C-alpha cells in the first residue's frame, strides 16, 4: 500500500480575506465560509474596522472568525486617515501571514488600500464584485475610483454580471482573468431570508421589534447615505417623503444613517411627520425582515438595489446614475435621482397602479442565483 507523505500532499493556498464595512462583510461572508470549509485553502480573515459598530454586528451574526483586526476607525476620520491606516496596518498582516492571495470586495477605501498594500508586497489580488462602473469618477465618490484602482491591481476579477465583465474588457483587462459569478450579496440574502422563513420564533421576535407596522398600510422602506446627495439631495428626498406620507395609506420606515450630514437634515425635516418612522440603522436580520415586509423601496444604496429584486419588490434609486445599471435595464429598478417630482410620480404610480407594480416586481433579478461564492472558490483553485 502506498502511503502519501505530508510532503506529497498538495499545498494549501494561503488566502487572506480583507473587509472593513458592513456591506463588505455581508458580501464576503459566503465566500469566507466556503473558503474556511475548503481543504484547499488556509484562510485568514482581516477586518480593518473602517465602520466599527456596523461591521461588528455582521461578525456577530455570521460567527466569522477574525484573525486580524486593524481597528482603524477614529472619530471624524477622513479618506486620508482610512487610506493611510489601512496601508500601514496591512503591511504588518501581510508580513506575518504571507498570503498567496489577498481577496478584497467591492469599492470601499478598505478594498482599494488593501489591494494596494498587496501590490506593494507583490501578492496576487482577487477582486470580488469587480467591474461595476458609473463612468463618472465623482459619482459615487470615492467608490468609482476605488474600483478602478483595485481593477488595475487584481489578478482575478469576479464580475457579478456580463455587463461588469464588458466594462473590464473595455478597460483592457484580459478576458481570461474575468469570471462572471453573480453577486455574493444574493448568496447572503437568500441564506438569511430562508433562515427567517424557516424559524417561527425568529420571525416573531423580528416582528416584535416593529410593533408600529400597520398591515393595512403599504410600507415604504427608505435608505439614504451617499456623499453625492449631501449637497441638497437629502433635503429634496425629505420633501418628497413628506408628500408621500400625507397620502395616509402608506407608512414610511427610514433607518437613518449616523453620518451627521444625513441625520441632522432628516431629523429636522421628518422628525415629527405622521406616518414616518425614523429608526436607528438596523442590524442585517431586522433589515432583511423590513425588506421582506416592504411594498416599495427607495434607496441610494448599491447593495439594496441588488437585494430587493430577489424579494420581488420594486426599487426606486435616488441617484442620478448607478454603477448597477443591470437592474434598470431589467426593469427591477428605476433611476429617479433626488428630483422631487420624479420620486413622487414614480412612487405614486407604483402605489396606485397594480399593473405597473407587477411589471417591476415580477421581473427577473439580474444579479445572481445564490451560487456566486461556490464559483469564486472553484476558480481560485483552478487558476494559479
C-alpha positions as CSV (number, residue, x, y, z in Angstrom):
1,X,0.0,0.0,0.0
2,X,1.3,3.4,-1.0
3,X,1.2,5.9,1.9
4,X,1.2,9.6,0.9
5,X,3.7,11.6,3.0
6,X,3.0,15.1,4.1
7,X,5.4,16.4,1.5
8,X,3.3,14.8,-1.2
9,X,0.1,16.4,-0.1
10,X,-1.0,19.4,-2.2
11,X,0.0,22.6,-0.5
12,X,-2.9,24.7,0.8
13,X,-3.2,28.1,-0.8
14,X,-2.9,30.9,1.8
15,X,-5.9,33.2,1.4
16,X,-6.4,36.4,3.3
17,X,-9.9,38.0,3.0
18,X,-10.0,41.7,3.9
19,X,-13.0,43.8,4.6
20,X,-13.9,46.8,6.8
21,X,-17.6,47.8,6.4
22,X,-20.9,46.1,6.9
23,X,-21.7,45.7,3.2
24,X,-18.3,44.2,2.6
25,X,-18.7,41.8,5.5
26,X,-22.1,40.7,4.3
27,X,-20.8,40.1,0.7
28,X,-17.6,38.4,1.9
29,X,-19.5,36.1,4.4
30,X,-20.5,33.4,1.9
31,X,-17.1,33.4,0.2
32,X,-15.3,33.3,3.6
33,X,-17.5,30.4,4.8
34,X,-16.8,28.4,1.7
35,X,-13.1,29.0,1.8
36,X,-12.8,28.2,5.6
37,X,-14.6,24.9,4.9
38,X,-12.4,24.0,1.9
39,X,-9.4,21.8,2.3
40,X,-7.6,23.6,-0.5
41,X,-7.2,26.8,1.5
42,X,-5.6,28.1,4.6
43,X,-7.9,31.0,5.2
44,X,-7.5,34.0,7.4
45,X,-9.8,37.0,7.8
46,X,-8.6,40.5,8.4
47,X,-11.0,43.3,9.3
48,X,-10.0,46.9,9.1
49,X,-12.8,48.3,11.2
50,X,-13.4,51.1,8.8
51,X,-17.0,51.1,10.1
52,X,-16.7,49.6,13.6
53,X,-20.1,49.1,15.1
54,X,-21.9,48.1,12.0
55,X,-19.1,45.7,11.0
56,X,-19.2,44.1,14.4
57,X,-22.9,43.4,14.0
58,X,-22.2,41.2,11.0
59,X,-19.3,39.4,12.6
60,X,-21.6,38.5,15.5
61,X,-24.4,37.4,13.2
62,X,-22.3,35.3,10.9
63,X,-19.9,33.9,13.6
64,X,-17.0,34.5,11.2
65,X,-13.6,34.2,12.9
66,X,-11.4,37.4,12.9
67,X,-7.7,36.6,12.8
68,X,-6.5,40.2,12.3
69,X,-8.2,43.4,13.3
70,X,-6.7,46.7,12.3
71,X,-9.3,48.7,14.3
72,X,-8.6,51.8,12.3
73,X,-11.9,53.7,12.9
74,X,-11.4,57.1,14.5
75,X,-13.9,59.9,15.3
76,X,-14.2,62.3,12.3
77,X,-12.0,60.1,10.2
78,X,-11.3,61.3,6.6
79,X,-10.5,59.4,3.5
80,X,-6.8,60.3,4.1
81,X,-7.0,58.7,7.6
82,X,-8.6,55.5,6.3
83,X,-6.3,55.0,3.4
84,X,-3.1,55.6,5.4
85,X,-4.2,53.5,8.3
86,X,-5.2,50.5,6.2
87,X,-2.0,50.6,4.2
88,X,0.2,50.7,7.3
89,X,-1.8,48.1,9.1
90,X,-1.9,45.7,6.2
91,X,1.9,45.8,5.9
92,X,2.2,44.0,9.2
93,X,-0.5,41.5,8.5
94,X,1.0,40.6,5.1
95,X,4.4,40.1,6.6
96,X,3.0,37.9,9.4
97,X,0.6,35.6,7.3
98,X,2.4,35.7,4.0
99,X,-0.7,35.0,1.9
100,X,-0.7,33.7,-1.7
101,X,-3.9,35.7,-2.4
102,X,-5.5,38.7,-0.9
103,X,-9.2,39.0,-1.5
104,X,-11.0,42.3,-1.4
105,X,-14.6,43.1,-2.1
106,X,-16.3,46.0,-3.9
107,X,-15.5,49.7,-3.8
108,X,-14.6,50.8,-0.3
109,X,-11.4,52.6,0.7
110,X,-10.6,49.4,2.6
111,X,-10.7,47.4,-0.7
112,X,-8.6,49.9,-2.6
113,X,-6.0,50.3,0.1
114,X,-5.8,46.6,0.9
115,X,-5.3,45.8,-2.8
116,X,-2.6,48.5,-3.0
117,X,-0.8,47.0,0.1
118,X,-0.9,43.6,-1.6
119,X,0.6,45.1,-4.7
120,X,3.4,46.6,-2.8
121,X,4.2,43.2,-1.4
122,X,3.8,41.6,-4.8
123,X,0.9,39.4,-3.7
124,X,-1.9,38.4,-6.1
125,X,-5.3,40.1,-5.6
126,X,-8.7,38.6,-6.1
127,X,-11.4,41.3,-6.6
128,X,-15.0,40.2,-5.7
129,X,-17.8,42.3,-7.3
130,X,-15.4,43.6,-10.0
131,X,-16.3,45.7,-13.0
132,X,-19.1,47.9,-11.7
133,X,-18.9,51.3,-13.3
134,X,-21.0,54.5,-13.3
135,X,-18.5,56.1,-15.8
136,X,-18.4,59.2,-13.6
137,X,-15.3,59.4,-11.4
138,X,-17.1,61.7,-8.9
139,X,-20.3,59.6,-8.5
140,X,-20.2,57.5,-6.4
141,X,-17.3,59.2,-4.7
142,X,-14.8,57.9,-3.9
143,X,-16.1,54.4,-4.8
144,X,-15.8,54.7,-8.6
145,X,-12.1,55.4,-8.4
146,X,-11.6,52.7,-5.7
147,X,-12.9,50.1,-8.1
148,X,-10.7,51.2,-10.9
149,X,-7.6,51.1,-8.7
150,X,-8.4,47.6,-7.5
151,X,-9.1,46.5,-11.1
152,X,-5.7,47.7,-12.2
153,X,-4.1,45.6,-9.5
154,X,-6.2,42.4,-9.4
155,X,-5.2,39.1,-11.0
156,X,-8.7,37.6,-10.6
157,X,-11.8,39.7,-11.5
158,X,-15.0,38.2,-10.2
159,X,-17.7,40.1,-12.1
160,X,-21.3,39.8,-10.9
161,X,-22.8,40.3,-14.3
162,X,-21.9,40.2,-18.0
163,X,-22.1,44.0,-18.2
164,X,-19.5,44.2,-15.4
165,X,-17.3,41.9,-17.4
166,X,-17.7,44.0,-20.5
167,X,-16.7,47.1,-18.6
168,X,-13.4,45.4,-17.6
169,X,-12.7,44.2,-21.1
170,X,-13.3,47.7,-22.4
171,X,-10.6,48.9,-20.0
172,X,-8.1,46.4,-21.2
173,X,-8.5,43.6,-18.7
174,X,-7.5,40.2,-20.1
175,X,-10.9,38.3,-20.6
176,X,-9.1,35.1,-19.4
177,X,-8.9,36.7,-15.9
178,X,-12.5,37.7,-15.7
179,X,-15.2,35.3,-14.3
180,X,-18.9,36.1,-14.2
181,X,-20.2,34.7,-10.9
182,X,-23.3,36.6,-9.9
183,X,-23.1,38.8,-6.8
184,X,-22.3,37.2,-3.4
185,X,-24.9,39.6,-1.7
186,X,-27.6,37.4,-3.2
187,X,-26.0,34.3,-1.6
188,X,-26.1,36.0,1.7
189,X,-29.7,37.4,1.3
190,X,-31.1,34.0,0.2
191,X,-29.4,32.3,3.1
192,X,-30.8,34.6,5.8
193,X,-34.2,35.1,4.1
194,X,-34.7,31.3,4.2
195,X,-33.5,31.3,7.8
196,X,-36.2,33.8,8.8
197,X,-38.9,31.9,6.9
198,X,-37.9,28.6,8.5
199,X,-37.8,29.8,12.1
200,X,-41.2,30.9,13.5
201,X,-39.7,32.1,16.7
202,X,-37.1,34.3,14.9
203,X,-39.9,35.7,12.7
204,X,-42.0,36.5,15.7
205,X,-39.0,38.1,17.5
206,X,-38.2,40.3,14.5
207,X,-41.9,41.3,14.2
208,X,-41.9,42.4,17.8
209,X,-39.2,44.9,17.1
210,X,-41.5,46.9,14.9
211,X,-44.9,46.9,16.7
212,X,-45.9,50.1,14.9
213,X,-46.0,48.5,11.5
214,X,-49.6,48.8,10.3
215,X,-50.5,45.9,7.9
216,X,-53.4,47.9,6.5
217,X,-50.9,50.4,5.0
218,X,-48.3,49.9,2.3
219,X,-44.8,50.1,3.8
220,X,-42.1,52.2,2.0
221,X,-38.6,51.4,3.2
222,X,-36.1,54.2,2.7
223,X,-32.3,54.3,3.0
224,X,-30.1,57.3,2.0
225,X,-26.4,58.0,2.8
226,X,-24.5,58.8,-0.4
227,X,-22.0,61.6,-0.3
228,X,-23.2,63.0,-3.6
229,X,-26.6,63.6,-2.0
230,X,-25.3,65.7,0.9
231,X,-25.4,68.9,-1.1
232,X,-29.2,69.4,-1.1
233,X,-30.1,65.9,-2.2
234,X,-31.2,64.7,1.3
235,X,-33.3,67.8,1.7
236,X,-35.2,67.0,-1.6
237,X,-35.6,63.4,-0.6
238,X,-37.1,64.5,2.7
239,X,-39.5,66.9,0.9
240,X,-40.7,64.0,-1.3
241,X,-41.2,61.7,1.7
242,X,-43.3,64.3,3.5
243,X,-45.6,64.5,0.5
244,X,-45.9,60.7,0.2
245,X,-46.6,60.3,3.9
246,X,-49.6,62.7,3.6
247,X,-51.3,60.1,1.4
248,X,-52.5,58.4,4.5
249,X,-52.4,54.9,3.0
250,X,-48.6,54.4,3.4
251,X,-46.1,54.3,6.2
252,X,-42.5,55.1,5.7
253,X,-39.7,53.4,7.6
254,X,-36.4,55.2,7.4
255,X,-33.4,53.7,9.2
256,X,-31.3,56.9,9.4
257,X,-27.6,56.7,8.7
258,X,-25.5,58.1,11.6
259,X,-23.5,60.5,9.4
260,X,-24.3,64.0,10.7
261,X,-24.8,65.2,7.1
262,X,-27.7,62.8,6.9
263,X,-29.1,62.6,10.4
264,X,-29.1,66.3,11.0
265,X,-31.2,67.0,7.9
266,X,-33.5,64.0,8.3
267,X,-34.3,64.6,12.0
268,X,-35.0,68.3,11.3
269,X,-37.2,67.7,8.3
270,X,-39.0,64.5,9.2
271,X,-38.8,64.2,13.0
272,X,-42.5,64.8,13.7
273,X,-44.2,63.9,10.4
274,X,-47.2,61.5,10.7
275,X,-46.7,58.1,9.0
276,X,-42.9,58.4,9.0
277,X,-40.9,56.3,11.5
278,X,-37.2,57.3,11.8
279,X,-35.3,54.5,13.3
280,X,-31.7,53.7,14.0
281,X,-29.7,51.8,11.4
282,X,-30.7,48.1,11.6
283,X,-28.7,45.0,12.0
284,X,-28.8,42.8,9.0
285,X,-31.5,40.3,10.0
286,X,-34.0,43.1,11.0
287,X,-33.2,44.9,7.8
288,X,-33.9,41.8,5.8
289,X,-37.2,41.4,7.6
290,X,-38.1,45.0,6.7
291,X,-37.2,44.4,3.1
292,X,-39.5,41.4,3.1
293,X,-42.3,43.3,4.7
294,X,-42.0,46.4,2.4
295,X,-44.2,47.2,-0.6
296,X,-41.7,49.5,-2.2
297,X,-38.1,50.5,-1.5
298,X,-36.5,53.9,-2.1
299,X,-32.7,53.9,-1.8
300,X,-29.3,55.3,-2.9
301,X,-27.6,52.1,-1.7
302,X,-25.9,49.9,-4.2
303,X,-26.4,46.7,-2.3
304,X,-30.1,47.3,-1.7
305,X,-30.6,47.8,-5.4
306,X,-29.3,44.2,-5.9
307,X,-31.1,42.6,-2.9
308,X,-34.6,43.9,-3.1
309,X,-35.5,42.4,-6.6
310,X,-34.7,38.9,-5.2
311,X,-37.6,39.5,-2.8
312,X,-39.9,40.7,-5.5
313,X,-40.0,44.3,-4.6
314,X,-39.6,47.4,-6.9
315,X,-36.7,49.7,-6.2
316,X,-36.6,53.5,-6.9
317,X,-32.9,54.5,-7.0
318,X,-32.4,58.0,-5.6
319,X,-29.3,58.7,-7.6
320,X,-28.6,60.4,-11.0
321,X,-26.6,57.4,-12.2
322,X,-25.7,54.0,-11.0
323,X,-22.8,51.5,-11.3
324,X,-25.5,48.8,-11.3
325,X,-27.5,49.6,-14.5
326,X,-28.4,45.9,-15.0
327,X,-31.4,46.3,-12.6
328,X,-32.6,49.4,-14.5
329,X,-32.2,47.5,-17.8
330,X,-34.1,44.5,-16.4
331,X,-36.9,46.7,-15.1
332,X,-36.4,45.8,-11.4
333,X,-35.1,49.3,-10.5
334,X,-35.7,52.8,-11.8
335,X,-33.5,55.8,-11.5
336,X,-35.3,58.8,-10.1
337,X,-32.4,60.8,-8.6
338,X,-33.3,63.3,-5.9
339,X,-35.8,65.1,-8.1
340,X,-38.9,65.6,-6.1
341,X,-41.3,65.3,-9.0
342,X,-39.6,62.1,-10.3
343,X,-39.7,60.5,-6.9
344,X,-43.3,61.3,-6.4
345,X,-44.6,60.4,-9.8
346,X,-42.8,57.0,-9.8
347,X,-43.7,56.2,-6.2
348,X,-47.4,57.2,-6.7
349,X,-47.6,55.2,-9.9
350,X,-46.4,52.0,-8.1
351,X,-48.7,52.7,-5.2
352,X,-51.8,53.3,-7.3
353,X,-51.3,51.1,-10.4
354,X,-51.2,47.3,-9.7
355,X,-50.2,46.6,-13.3
356,X,-47.2,49.0,-13.1
357,X,-46.3,47.4,-9.8
358,X,-46.4,43.9,-11.0
359,X,-44.4,45.0,-14.1
360,X,-41.5,45.8,-11.9
361,X,-41.9,43.3,-9.0
362,X,-42.2,40.3,-11.3
363,X,-39.0,40.9,-13.3
364,X,-36.0,38.5,-13.1
365,X,-33.2,39.7,-10.8
366,X,-30.1,40.0,-12.9
367,X,-27.7,39.9,-10.0
368,X,-27.4,36.2,-9.2
369,X,-28.8,32.9,-8.2
370,X,-27.1,32.3,-4.8
371,X,-24.1,30.3,-6.1
372,X,-21.6,33.1,-6.6
373,X,-19.4,32.1,-3.7
374,X,-19.0,28.5,-5.0
375,X,-18.0,29.7,-8.4
376,X,-15.4,32.1,-6.9
377,X,-13.7,29.3,-4.8
378,X,-13.7,26.9,-7.7
379,X,-12.0,29.5,-9.9
380,X,-9.4,30.4,-7.4
381,X,-8.4,26.7,-7.0
382,X,-8.4,26.2,-10.8
383,X,-6.1,29.1,-11.7
384,X,-2.6,29.7,-10.4
